[in-house]
Amino acid sequence: MALFVFNSASKMVSPLVTLNFILICVTLHCNNPAAAKMNPRPNIVLILTDDLDVSIGGMIPLVKTKKLIGDAGITFTNTIVASPLCCPSRASILTGKYPHNHHVVNNTLEGNCSSTAWQKTQEPDSFPAFLQKHGTYQTFFAGKYLNEYGSKKAGGVEHVPPGWDHWFALDRNSKYYNYTLSVNGRAQRHGQNYSEDYLTDVLANISIDFLENKSNRRPFFMMVSTPAPHSPWTAAPQYESSFPNVKAPRDPNFNIHGKDKHWLIRQAKTPMTNSSVEFLDNAYRKRWRTLLSVDDLVEKVVKKLEVRGELSNTYIIFTSDNGYHTGQFSLPMDKRQLYEFDIRVPLLVRGPNIKPNQTSQLLIANVDLGPTILDIAGYNVNETKMDGMSFLPIMIGIGNSSTWRSDVLVEYEGEGSNISDPACPLLGPGVSECFPDCVCEDSYNNTYACVRTVSQAANLQYCEFDDNEVFVEVYNLTADPFQLSNIAKSIDQEVLEKMNHRLMMLQSCSGQSCRTPGVYDSKFRFDPRLMFSSLVPHRNKLRQTLK
């Protein structure tokens, strides 16, 4: 009998960090790579980054990740998030639901981010809870969970969500040093010593220890959620000077005025000042530098699985919670907008029966991650309340692309301050995320919903704002991949009517009804009686559910 005892109050003192839980196992089934072959069900690893774009070059620094996961499996090029903001998007990943069903609308407790209401109503239905409830999988989490996790008003770091056997969660939002981890419900504080505290490396080391010391009698699900490349963009010392000449990409939508877009985009100052461009270029370099440690983490995990003889029976999923922008349409830097740079994320998967070097243009949403993981684990997704669908059949070549869905929903509820910013009095109240030059990245009426369509017949985005104008933006991504021209006033009226109809259907969908045929599917049915209803009643209903 081998007994591993780890002190939950101890601090991680080296890169070979000790795992902070008590694990008792039989030697035959621990630290024995050959024993991994006893487990018939596949293992699953989900690596979730924070604010990693794919549209403006975010994957370029991740050379090892692309080689070890993407080249060894499948890369999905049209992966869209349900909401381009950390907490609502992460809630969609965990629950498999769109925001109007999980009710997380922003990064605050008041917006239901890790609130007691979330804990009572949504966490019990998350896919990790389903995995644990059925007793087959051992589950492990390390890293950023939800932005308000650890709040004293919602149970503090003592709260360990249902579904997790081993829990190493960051208190609040992404940091690299000077943070607190909840280690199975006990606070563990970290300082600013690189070898002991740099969070991306700490997560890598905790993950490796779990792989070394877990039981081999049961399959495992491991979720590692890195702080990178989220601000404050603190690189590891060895990478602080990397990419000295890199700048934010000067794509056609860089530093130009969004003249036919929502007022929030139009208020951006064009051209940006030299100091603003210099600032965002510097931020872009820093983001890339933090990703080099993520690349190292991926390599360590893959190599450990390989050494243990478990790699061939493990699905590894790599993705992000939302995209990012740096200067597009003269917006300095943030997410939250409806455009491709903010809603499109990387998705790379390798695993059993996935052929290498595949690329798929099928439309995937992050509400599909939960159903896919449950499908991999052998559970019936139809028994859940999830809005998404499993893309496992697509990955292993038994799915029919002609029957795959052609559209997904994107929802965002804007935030603003009730008072004017003294530094920017002309903007008035109702805006937020403002930069020193009085360019703001968000507002109360930056509240929108979109239908994102990808099919053989169309590559289209249709969006409606919940504002006094009921402003509409429509983009043909085939002809206009950088979304320079809003064609809402020139597109065929019948298409507008059908897209409005489809949007309302998706905004009220739940479960199976979220997977009905889209406008460009042959089975789509158009009911003119549902046209052009305001989005306001839906949004008010959403707010009422949070009271």
BAVEX-180806 format. One record per residue (C-alpha): residue in one letter; y, x, z. Coordinates in steps of 0.2 Angstrom, whole numbers, plus 5000, padded with zeros to 4 digits. Layout:
resn:north:east:up
A:Y:X:Z
...
END
This chain:
resn:north:east:up
M:5000:5000:5000
A:5017:5007:4995
L:5032:5001:5005
F:5050:5002:4998
V:5063:4999:5011
F:5082:5000:5006
N:5096:4998:5018
S:5107:4984:5012
A:5122:4991:5021
S:5120:5008:5014
K:5132:5015:5001
M:5126:5021:4984
V:5128:5040:4986
S:5123:5047:4969
P:5120:5042:4951
L:5102:5040:4956
V:5107:5025:4966
T:5095:5017:4979
L:5091:4999:4976
N:5097:4988:4991
F:5084:4976:4995
I:5067:4976:5003
L:5052:4976:4991
I:5034:4977:4996
C:5021:4979:4982
V:5004:4985:4979
T:5003:5003:4972
L:4992:4997:4957
H:5006:4985:4951
C:5022:4996:4956
N:5028:5011:4947
N:5013:5010:4936
P:5018:5009:4917
A:5001:5005:4912
A:5002:4989:4923
A:5015:4982:4912
K:5002:4978:4899
M:4995:4965:4912
N:5010:4954:4909
P:5008:4943:4894
R:5025:4934:4895
P:5039:4944:4888
N:5053:4952:4898
I:5071:4948:4895
V:5087:4959:4897
L:5104:4951:4894
I:5118:4964:4893
L:5135:4955:4894
T:5151:4964:4890
D:5169:4958:4895
D:5182:4955:4881
L:5172:4964:4868
D:5178:4959:4851
V:5169:4961:4834
S:5183:4957:4822
I:5194:4972:4826
G:5182:4986:4828
G:5175:4984:4845
M:5157:4989:4840
I:5162:5005:4832
P:5161:5016:4848
L:5144:5008:4852
V:5134:5020:4841
K:5118:5020:4852
T:5119:5002:4856
K:5119:4998:4837
K:5104:5010:4834
L:5094:5005:4849
I:5096:4986:4848
G:5104:4981:4831
D:5095:4992:4820
A:5079:4989:4830
G:5081:4970:4828
I:5093:4957:4822
T:5112:4956:4821
F:5121:4939:4820
T:5137:4940:4811
N:5143:4923:4815
T:5142:4921:4834
I:5156:4910:4842
V:5160:4907:4860
A:5163:4889:4867
S:5179:4895:4874
P:5189:4911:4872
L:5191:4915:4890
C:5180:4924:4903
C:5176:4910:4915
P:5173:4895:4904
S:5163:4906:4892
R:5152:4913:4905
A:5149:4896:4912
S:5144:4891:4895
I:5132:4905:4894
L:5124:4901:4911
T:5123:4882:4908
G:5120:4881:4890
K:5134:4868:4890
Y:5151:4866:4881
P:5166:4866:4893
H:5168:4847:4893
N:5151:4846:4901
H:5152:4860:4913
H:5170:4857:4918
V:5176:4875:4920
V:5192:4876:4910
N:5201:4892:4916
N:5199:4907:4927
T:5205:4899:4943
L:5196:4890:4957
E:5207:4874:4953
G:5200:4876:4935
N:5182:4875:4942
C:5179:4894:4941
S:5165:4897:4954
S:5172:4883:4964
T:5162:4873:4977
A:5160:4859:4964
W:5153:4872:4951
Q:5141:4878:4964
K:5135:4860:4968
T:5134:4853:4951
Q:5131:4867:4938
E:5123:4882:4946
P:5107:4872:4950
D:5105:4868:4932
S:5109:4886:4925
F:5095:4894:4915
P:5092:4908:4929
A:5089:4893:4942
F:5076:4886:4929
L:5068:4903:4927
Q:5066:4905:4946
K:5062:4887:4950
H:5046:4888:4940
G:5041:4904:4949
T:5035:4915:4934
Y:5050:4926:4932
Q:5058:4939:4944
T:5077:4938:4941
F:5090:4952:4943
F:5109:4951:4941
A:5121:4966:4942
G:5140:4965:4938
K:5154:4953:4935
Y:5148:4935:4937
L:5163:4923:4937
N:5181:4928:4939
E:5183:4919:4956
Y:5166:4923:4963
G:5168:4930:4981
S:5183:4919:4985
K:5183:4914:5003
K:5187:4896:4998
A:5171:4895:4989
G:5159:4904:5001
G:5164:4922:4999
V:5152:4936:4993
E:5139:4928:5005
H:5136:4915:4992
V:5121:4919:4981
P:5119:4907:4967
P:5102:4899:4964
G:5091:4908:4952
W:5093:4926:4957
D:5080:4936:4967
H:5090:4952:4967
W:5109:4950:4967
F:5122:4963:4964
A:5138:4954:4960
L:5156:4960:4958
D:5169:4951:4969
R:5181:4943:4957
N:5187:4951:4941
S:5183:4967:4932
K:5187:4983:4940
Y:5180:5001:4938
Y:5184:5008:4955
N:5189:5001:4972
Y:5179:4985:4972
T:5166:4975:4982
L:5149:4971:4977
S:5139:4956:4985
V:5122:4964:4988
N:5111:4949:4991
G:5125:4941:5000
R:5131:4956:5010
A:5148:4965:5006
Q:5146:4983:4999
R:5163:4992:4997
H:5166:5005:4984
G:5180:5018:4982
Q:5186:5029:4968
N:5173:5043:4968
Y:5166:5044:4950
S:5149:5049:4955
E:5147:5035:4968
D:5158:5022:4962
Y:5162:5020:4944
L:5156:5003:4941
T:5148:5004:4924
D:5137:5019:4929
V:5133:5010:4946
L:5127:4995:4936
A:5116:5006:4925
N:5108:5015:4941
I:5105:4999:4950
S:5096:4992:4934
I:5086:5008:4932
D:5080:5007:4950
F:5075:4988:4948
L:5065:4993:4933
E:5056:5007:4943
N:5053:4997:4958
K:5050:4979:4953
S:5033:4971:4953
N:5023:4972:4937
R:5013:4957:4941
R:5027:4945:4934
P:5039:4946:4920
F:5057:4949:4923
F:5074:4943:4918
M:5088:4955:4920
M:5106:4952:4917
V:5119:4966:4917
S:5137:4961:4916
T:5149:4976:4913
P:5167:4977:4917
A:5171:4986:4900
P:5181:4984:4890
H:5191:4973:4901
S:5208:4979:4908
P:5212:4990:4917
W:5202:5000:4904
T:5198:5015:4916
A:5187:5027:4907
A:5174:5039:4915
P:5181:5056:4917
Q:5171:5064:4903
Y:5177:5051:4891
E:5196:5051:4895
S:5201:5061:4880
S:5190:5053:4867
F:5197:5045:4851
P:5214:5053:4853
N:5220:5047:4835
V:5212:5030:4835
K:5224:5015:4833
A:5223:4997:4833
P:5217:4992:4815
R:5231:4987:4803
D:5223:4972:4796
P:5232:4960:4785
N:5236:4949:4800
F:5243:4964:4811
N:5261:4963:4816
I:5265:4948:4805
H:5273:4931:4809
G:5262:4916:4810
K:5274:4905:4802
D:5263:4890:4799
K:5254:4891:4816
H:5256:4882:4833
W:5273:4886:4841
L:5265:4898:4853
I:5260:4909:4839
R:5277:4907:4830
Q:5287:4912:4846
A:5280:4930:4845
K:5293:4943:4839
T:5290:4950:4822
P:5290:4964:4819
M:5285:4971:4836
T:5295:4984:4843
N:5289:5002:4842
S:5286:5003:4860
S:5275:4987:4860
V:5265:4994:4845
E:5263:5011:4855
F:5257:5002:4870
L:5244:4991:4861
D:5238:5007:4852
N:5235:5015:4868
A:5226:5000:4876
Y:5215:5000:4861
R:5210:5018:4863
K:5207:5015:4882
R:5196:5000:4878
W:5185:5011:4866
R:5183:5024:4880
T:5177:5012:4892
L:5163:5007:4880
L:5156:5024:4879
S:5149:5021:4897
V:5142:5005:4891
D:5133:5014:4877
D:5126:5026:4890
L:5120:5011:4900
V:5111:5003:4885
E:5102:5020:4881
K:5097:5022:4899
V:5089:5004:4900
V:5080:5006:4883
K:5073:5023:4887
K:5067:5017:4905
L:5058:5002:4897
E:5051:5014:4884
V:5044:5026:4897
R:5037:5012:4907
G:5028:5005:4892
E:5038:4989:4893
L:5049:4990:4878
S:5038:4982:4865
N:5036:4967:4876
T:5055:4965:4881
Y:5069:4956:4872
I:5086:4964:4874
I:5101:4954:4870
F:5118:4962:4869
T:5134:4951:4868
S:5151:4947:4875
D:5160:4933:4884
N:5175:4932:4871
G:5184:4943:4858
Y:5201:4951:4859
H:5217:4954:4849
T:5229:4969:4849
G:5244:4964:4838
Q:5237:4951:4827
F:5251:4938:4822
S:5262:4950:4833
L:5253:4944:4849
P:5253:4960:4859
M:5235:4959:4868
D:5224:4946:4876
K:5212:4932:4871
R:5213:4913:4872
Q:5218:4909:4854
L:5208:4900:4842
Y:5207:4913:4829
E:5191:4924:4824
F:5197:4939:4833
D:5196:4929:4850
I:5181:4917:4847
R:5169:4929:4837
V:5158:4940:4847
P:5144:4953:4844
L:5126:4947:4846
L:5112:4960:4844
V:5094:4956:4849
R:5078:4966:4848
G:5061:4961:4854
P:5043:4956:4851
N:5040:4950:4833
I:5058:4953:4828
K:5058:4964:4812
P:5071:4978:4812
N:5087:4980:4802
Q:5090:4961:4800
T:5106:4953:4798
S:5109:4934:4800
Q:5124:4924:4795
L:5118:4908:4803
L:5131:4901:4815
I:5126:4905:4833
A:5136:4899:4849
N:5135:4906:4866
V:5129:4889:4873
D:5113:4895:4863
L:5109:4909:4874
G:5102:4899:4889
P:5091:4889:4878
T:5085:4904:4868
I:5081:4914:4884
L:5071:4898:4891
D:5062:4897:4875
I:5057:4915:4875
A:5051:4912:4893
G:5040:4898:4887
Y:5049:4883:4894
N:5053:4867:4885
V:5072:4867:4882
N:5072:4849:4879
E:5068:4846:4897
T:5086:4853:4901
K:5103:4846:4900
M:5109:4860:4888
D:5120:4857:4873
G:5114:4873:4864
M:5098:4876:4854
S:5086:4891:4854
F:5088:4903:4840
L:5071:4912:4844
P:5063:4904:4828
I:5076:4912:4818
M:5074:4929:4825
I:5055:4929:4823
G:5055:4922:4806
I:5047:4905:4808
G:5064:4895:4808
N:5070:4886:4793
S:5088:4891:4790
S:5091:4876:4779
T:5089:4865:4795
W:5099:4875:4806
R:5116:4868:4813
S:5131:4871:4802
D:5145:4869:4815
V:5149:4872:4834
L:5163:4867:4845
V:5177:4878:4853
E:5187:4871:4867
Y:5202:4879:4877
E:5214:4871:4890
G:5230:4881:4891
E:5239:4887:4906
G:5257:4888:4911
S:5269:4891:4925
N:5279:4876:4932
I:5294:4886:4933
S:5304:4897:4921
D:5302:4916:4921
P:5319:4923:4927
A:5317:4937:4914
C:5314:4925:4900
P:5325:4909:4904
L:5325:4903:4886
L:5307:4900:4886
G:5308:4887:4900
P:5293:4882:4910
G:5275:4879:4904
V:5271:4897:4898
S:5261:4911:4905
E:5254:4928:4901
C:5271:4934:4896
F:5275:4952:4891
P:5292:4961:4895
D:5299:4957:4878
C:5296:4938:4882
V:5282:4935:4871
C:5269:4924:4879
E:5251:4923:4876
D:5248:4905:4884
S:5256:4889:4888
Y:5251:4872:4894
N:5250:4864:4877
N:5240:4879:4870
T:5226:4866:4873
Y:5215:4864:4858
A:5198:4860:4851
C:5190:4866:4835
V:5175:4863:4824
R:5169:4880:4817
T:5159:4877:4802
V:5147:4890:4793
S:5136:4883:4779
Q:5131:4886:4761
A:5145:4874:4756
A:5159:4879:4768
N:5166:4893:4780
L:5179:4882:4788
Q:5189:4880:4804
Y:5197:4864:4809
C:5208:4863:4825
E:5218:4850:4834
F:5230:4854:4848
D:5233:4842:4863
D:5252:4842:4861
N:5266:4831:4856
E:5264:4835:4838
V:5245:4834:4838
F:5247:4850:4828
V:5232:4854:4816
E:5227:4871:4809
V:5213:4872:4796
Y:5207:4889:4788
N:5196:4892:4773
L:5187:4908:4780
T:5179:4912:4763
A:5196:4913:4754
D:5206:4918:4769
P:5196:4929:4781
F:5211:4934:4791
Q:5217:4916:4793
L:5234:4920:4786
S:5237:4902:4778
N:5235:4886:4787
I:5229:4874:4774
A:5230:4858:4785
K:5244:4851:4773
S:5235:4855:4757
I:5217:4852:4760
D:5209:4836:4754
Q:5213:4821:4765
E:5195:4815:4765
V:5189:4832:4772
L:5203:4831:4786
E:5197:4813:4791
K:5179:4819:4792
M:5183:4834:4802
N:5193:4824:4814
H:5178:4812:4816
R:5166:4827:4818
L:5178:4835:4831
M:5178:4819:4842
M:5160:4817:4841
L:5157:4835:4847
Q:5170:4833:4861
S:5160:4819:4868
C:5143:4826:4865
S:5130:4830:4878
G:5113:4838:4875
Q:5104:4833:4859
S:5120:4824:4853
C:5129:4841:4852
R:5116:4846:4839
T:5118:4832:4826
P:5122:4836:4808
G:5139:4842:4804
V:5151:4837:4790
Y:5143:4849:4777
D:5125:4843:4781
S:5117:4831:4770
K:5112:4820:4784
F:5130:4818:4791
R:5136:4800:4793
F:5155:4796:4793
D:5162:4782:4803
P:5180:4779:4798
R:5182:4768:4814
L:5182:4784:4824
M:5196:4793:4815
F:5212:4800:4822
S:5210:4795:4840
S:5221:4806:4851
L:5213:4821:4860
V:5224:4816:4876
P:5212:4803:4883
H:5198:4816:4883
R:5208:4829:4891
N:5214:4818:4904
K:5196:4813:4908
L:5192:4831:4909
R:5205:4834:4922
Q:5200:4819:4932
T:5183:4826:4934
L:5190:4841:4943
K:5200:4831:4956
END
